């Protein structure tokens, strides 16, 4: 399993979007209809179907800066809107949809997805989840596993700040990221294995393929994983950001952390690691408590609040952000800390309106249009035109 050559620090971003009915706020199963129109003039390599027909994924090209990736995403969204608007479909996203029922969601007609659902049954039918994935190029295969393992000392903080899935099927789950809890139910999804040598990873993949767990490495759906075919490390722990500014923050955090650990490696320094049991505990705490979590930050078991860790990280990461051209995006973290993470803003929007979860959908729609976090205390939800239909679906 060869790790392909890649330029250091190149970046690519994937963003999964929900298609929402303008009138009811429920999910629309319209990916095939939308893609048929989008593809009339040929396939666009940056607009994709996903597992569910309520989802469209948009991707950037492989770029040198976060700014270029965001420009790509805006351009692609601009291609979709003229198709979805006449269908009365809004584009929005978050880690989950607040009230849509998983049983109503249809799976894309694909042998790969059909096999996944057949094998995983109930849990496979619950994958009404949406994320952001960030790829960062690594120029030396020897660096990949040390950097990946080092990222696991901070991936729970990344999950916490991206958390945007507090509701599920109309219920407040008590979790900041319920998406994280659901996704890890799939085989080979969730917390990564930590390996010392590339050969150990290859043996893992061979063993899993030999025993029928996977067909190839693309079916290893870890929160952080190497992407050998692209020559990147891919961070997949993020809930889908509700607006593109936050996509930029997540991409900048990923890019600067990878570069930070890459420079440590270049200086001959030992990269940090924490045991698997701390990684697992951190993931649960970040999923449950989000920005209020106290996370384990080193192999000695020392713990810090998420906010404290970010305040320590930023002075170290900002000079790197200057070097790689993403300071503006990284500084956007202050907007998140001021207005709250996605799950916090959604909870406030729901608490202020009698429609609760429906108000959350309206908030998601407005943030997607605004391109930046909104103040939920000043947000006013729309009145649905088809209330009876909505209540029947709930």
C-alpha positions in Angstrom: 0.0 0.0 0.0 2.1 2.8 -1.3 1.7 6.4 0.1 1.7 8.5 -3.1 3.9 11.6 -3.4 2.2 14.8 -2.4 3.4 18.4 -1.9 3.7 19.4 1.7 0.8 21.4 3.0 -1.5 21.1 0.0 -5.1 21.1 1.2 -8.5 19.8 0.1 -11.9 20.2 1.8 -15.1 18.1 1.5 -18.4 19.5 2.9 -21.6 17.4 3.1 -24.8 19.4 2.6 -28.4 18.7 3.5 -31.3 19.4 1.0 -34.2 20.8 3.0 -37.7 21.4 2.0 -38.4 25.2 2.0 -41.9 24.7 3.4 -41.6 22.0 6.0 -37.9 22.1 6.9 -37.7 18.3 6.5 -35.1 16.6 4.4 -35.8 16.1 0.7 -34.8 12.9 -1.1 -33.8 14.8 -4.3 -30.1 14.1 -4.9 -30.8 12.1 -8.1 -33.0 14.8 -9.6 -30.5 17.6 -8.7 -27.5 15.7 -10.0 -29.3 14.8 -13.3 -29.7 18.5 -14.0 -26.2 19.4 -12.7 -24.7 16.7 -14.9 -26.5 17.7 -18.1 -23.3 19.4 -19.4 -21.0 16.7 -18.0 -20.1 15.4 -14.6 -18.6 18.0 -12.2 -15.8 16.3 -10.2 -16.6 18.5 -7.2 -20.3 17.7 -6.7 -21.1 14.2 -5.5 -23.9 12.0 -4.4 -23.5 10.6 -0.9 -25.0 7.6 0.9 -28.4 9.2 1.4 -30.5 10.9 -1.3 -31.0 13.9 1.0 -27.3 14.8 0.7 -25.0 16.5 -1.8 -21.3 16.7 -1.1 -19.2 19.6 -2.4 -15.4 19.5 -2.6 -12.5 21.8 -3.4 -9.6 21.1 -5.7 -6.3 20.3 -4.2 -5.0 23.7 -3.3 -2.2 25.6 -1.6 -4.3 27.7 0.7 -7.5 27.5 2.7 -8.8 30.6 0.9 -8.6 28.9 -2.5 -10.5 25.9 -1.0 -13.3 28.1 0.3 -13.5 29.9 -3.1 -13.9 26.5 -4.7 -16.7 25.5 -2.4 -18.5 28.8 -2.9 -18.3 28.4 -6.7 -19.7 24.8 -6.5 -22.6 25.8 -4.2 -23.3 28.6 -6.7 -23.7 26.0 -9.4 -26.2 24.0 -7.3 -28.5 26.8 -6.2 -30.0 27.5 -9.6 -31.0 23.9 -9.7 -32.4 23.6 -6.1 -34.2 26.9 -5.8 -36.9 26.1 -8.4 -37.4 22.8 -6.6 -38.1 24.7 -3.4 -35.1 23.1 -1.8 -32.9 25.0 0.6 -29.2 24.1 1.2 -28.2 23.8 4.8 -26.2 21.6 7.0 -25.0 20.5 10.5 -23.8 17.2 12.0 -27.4 15.8 11.8 -30.8 17.1 10.9 -32.7 18.1 14.1 -36.0 16.3 13.5 -36.0 14.3 10.3 -36.7 10.6 10.9 -34.0 8.2 9.8 -36.5 5.6 8.7 -37.8 8.0 6.0 -34.4 8.5 4.4 -33.7 6.7 1.1 -30.3 5.3 0.3 -28.5 6.1 -3.0 -28.8 3.3 -5.6 -25.2 2.0 -5.2 -23.9 -1.5 -4.7 -21.4 -0.2 -2.2 -24.1 1.5 0.0 -26.5 -1.4 -0.4 -23.9 -3.8 0.9 -23.1 -1.5 3.8 -26.7 -1.3 4.9 -27.2 -5.0 4.4 -24.3 -5.8 6.6 -24.8 -3.2 9.4 -28.6 -3.3 9.4 -30.1 -1.0 12.1 -27.0 1.1 12.5 -26.4 1.4 8.8 -30.0 2.7 8.4 -29.2 5.5 11.0 -26.5 7.2 9.0 -28.4 10.5 8.7 -25.1 12.3 9.5 -23.0 15.0 7.8 -19.4 16.1 8.1 -16.5 18.1 7.0 -13.3 16.3 5.9 -10.0 18.0 5.5 -7.0 16.6 3.6 -3.5 17.9 4.1 -0.5 16.8 1.9 2.5 15.1 3.6 5.6 15.0 1.5 7.4 12.2 3.3 5.7 8.8 4.0 7.9 8.4 7.2 6.1 11.4 8.7 2.5 10.1 8.2 2.0 7.9 11.2 3.9 10.0 13.7 1.8 13.1 12.7 -1.4 11.1 12.7 -0.7 9.8 16.2 0.2 13.3 17.4 -3.1 14.6 16.0 -4.9 12.3 18.3 -3.7 14.3 21.2 -5.8 17.2 19.9 -8.5 15.6 17.7 -11.1 15.7 20.5 -10.7 19.5 20.7 -11.3 19.6 17.0 -14.4 17.5 17.5 -15.6 19.7 20.3 -15.4 23.0 18.4 -17.1 21.5 15.3 -19.9 19.9 17.2 -23.3 20.7 15.7 -25.6 17.7 16.2 -27.4 18.0 19.6 -30.8 16.8 18.3 -31.8 13.5 16.8 -35.3 12.7 15.3 -36.7 15.7 17.2 -35.1 14.8 20.6 -32.5 16.7 22.5 -29.8 13.9 23.0 -27.8 15.7 25.6 -24.8 15.3 23.4 -22.9 18.1 21.6 -22.1 15.7 18.8 -24.6 12.9 18.4 -23.1 12.3 15.0 -19.9 11.1 16.5 -21.8 8.5 18.6 -23.7 7.2 15.6 -20.8 7.1 13.1 -18.6 4.9 15.3 -21.2 2.1 15.2 -20.0 1.2 11.7 -17.2 -1.3 11.5 -13.8 0.4 11.1 -15.3 3.8 11.8 -14.4 6.2 14.5 -11.3 6.1 16.7 -8.1 5.3 14.7 -5.6 2.6 15.5 -2.2 3.8 16.4 0.7 2.2 14.5 4.5 2.7 14.8 5.4 1.6 11.3 3.8 1.7 7.9 4.2 -2.1 7.6 2.0 -2.5 10.7 -0.7 -0.5 9.0 -0.3 -2.6 5.8 -0.7 -5.8 7.9 -3.8 -4.4 9.5 -5.3 -3.7 6.1 -4.3 -7.1 4.7 -5.8 -8.9 7.7 -9.1 -6.9 7.5 -9.4 -7.6 3.8 -8.5 -11.3 4.2 -11.2 -11.7 6.8 -13.9 -9.9 4.8 -14.2 -6.8 7.0 -13.1 -4.4 4.2 -12.5 -4.6 0.5 -9.8 -1.9 0.5 -8.4 0.9 2.6 -11.1 3.4 1.6 -13.5 1.4 3.8 -11.4 2.2 6.9 -13.5 5.2 8.0 -11.4 6.5 10.9 -11.8 10.0 12.4 -8.2 10.6 11.3 -6.6 8.5 8.6 -3.9 8.4 6.0 -5.2 8.7 2.4 -2.5 6.8 0.6 -3.9 7.3 -2.9 -3.8 11.1 -2.4 -0.7 11.4 -0.3 -2.6 13.1 2.5 -3.6 12.9 6.1 -7.4 13.2 6.2 -9.2 14.6 9.3 -12.8 13.4 9.3 -13.8 14.0 13.0 -15.7 17.2 12.2 -19.5 17.6 12.3 -20.6 19.5 9.3 -20.1 23.2 9.8 -23.3 25.2 9.4 -21.5 28.0 7.5 -18.5 28.3 5.2 -16.6 30.6 7.6 -16.4 27.7 10.1 -15.4 25.3 7.4 -12.4 27.7 7.0 -11.7 27.6 10.7 -11.7 23.8 10.7 -9.5 23.6 7.6 -7.0 26.2 9.1 -6.8 24.3 12.4 -6.1 21.1 10.5 -3.5 22.6 8.2 -1.6 24.4 11.0 -1.6 21.4 13.3 -0.3 19.1 10.6 2.4 21.7 9.8 3.2 22.2 13.5 3.9 18.5 14.0 5.7 18.2 10.7 8.1 20.9 11.9 8.6 19.1 15.1 9.5 16.0 13.1 12.0 18.0 11.0 13.7 19.2 14.1 14.2 15.6 15.3 11.8 16.1 18.3 9.6 13.3 19.6 6.0 13.9 18.6 3.4 13.7 21.4 1.2 10.6 21.8 -1.5 9.5 24.3 -2.6 5.9 24.9 -5.6 4.5 23.1 -7.7 4.5 26.2 -7.2 8.3 26.6 -8.1 8.8 23.0 -11.3 6.9 23.4 -12.2 8.8 26.6 -11.5 12.1 25.0 -13.7 11.3 22.0 -16.6 10.5 24.3 -16.1 13.6 26.5 -16.0 15.8 23.4 -19.1 14.2 22.0 -21.0 14.6 25.2 -19.9 17.9 26.5 -18.5 19.8 23.5 -16.8 23.0 24.5 -17.5 22.3 28.1 -15.4 19.1 28.1 -12.3 18.6 30.2 -10.0 16.6 28.0 -6.8 14.6 28.7 -3.9 16.4 27.0 -0.9 14.2 27.5 0.3 10.7 28.3 0.5 11.6 32.0 -3.2 12.1 32.3 -3.2 15.9 32.8 -6.5 17.4 31.9 -7.6 20.8 30.5 -10.8 22.6 29.5 -11.2 22.8 25.8 -11.1 26.6 25.9 -7.8 26.6 27.9 -6.2 24.3 25.3 -7.3 26.5 22.4 -5.9 29.6 24.2 -2.6 27.8 24.5 -2.6 26.5 21.0 -3.4 29.7 19.1 -0.2 31.6 19.9 1.8 28.6 18.6 -0.3 28.1 15.5 -0.8 31.7 14.4 2.9 32.1 13.1 2.4 28.9 11.2 -0.9 30.2 9.8 1.0 33.3 8.6 3.5 31.1 6.8 0.9 29.0 5.1 -1.6 31.8 4.4 -4.5 30.9 6.6 -4.3 33.5 9.5 -7.6 35.1 8.6 -9.4 31.7 8.7 -7.7 30.6 11.9 -8.6 33.8 13.7 -12.2 33.1 12.9 -12.1 30.8 15.9 -12.7 33.9 18.0 -16.1 34.3 16.4 -17.0 30.7 17.4 -15.8 31.3 20.9 -17.9 34.5 21.1 -21.1 33.1 19.6 -20.7 29.5 20.7 -20.0 26.4 18.7 -22.6 25.1 16.3 -24.5 22.9 18.8 -24.7 25.8 21.3 -26.1 28.2 18.8 -28.6 25.6 17.6 -29.7 24.9 21.2 -30.3 28.6 21.9 -32.2 29.0 18.7 -34.5 26.1 19.6 -35.0 27.3 23.2 -36.1 30.7 22.1 -38.9 29.4 19.7 -41.9 27.3 20.3 -41.2 25.2 17.2 -37.9 24.0 18.8 -36.2 21.7 16.3 -37.9 23.4 13.3 -36.3 26.7 14.5 -33.0 25.0 14.4 -33.5 24.2 10.7 -34.3 27.8 10.0 -31.2 28.8 11.8 -29.1 26.4 9.8 -30.6 27.7 6.6 -29.8 31.3 7.5 -26.3 30.6 8.7 -25.6 28.8 5.4 -26.7 31.8 3.5 -24.9 34.3 5.7 -21.6 32.4 5.4 -20.7 33.0 9.0 -22.0 32.3 12.6 -25.1 34.2 13.6 -26.1 35.4 17.0 -29.0 33.0 18.1 -30.3 35.6 20.6 -31.3 37.9 17.8 -32.4 35.3 15.3 -36.1 35.0 14.4 -37.4 31.7 13.0 -39.8 31.6 10.1 -43.3 30.3 10.4 -43.6 27.1 8.4 -46.2 27.1 5.7 -47.2 23.5 6.1 -47.2 23.0 9.9 -49.7 20.0 9.8 -47.5 18.2 7.3 -44.5 18.8 9.4 -46.1 17.5 12.6 -47.3 14.3 10.8 -43.7 13.6 9.7 -42.5 14.1 13.2 
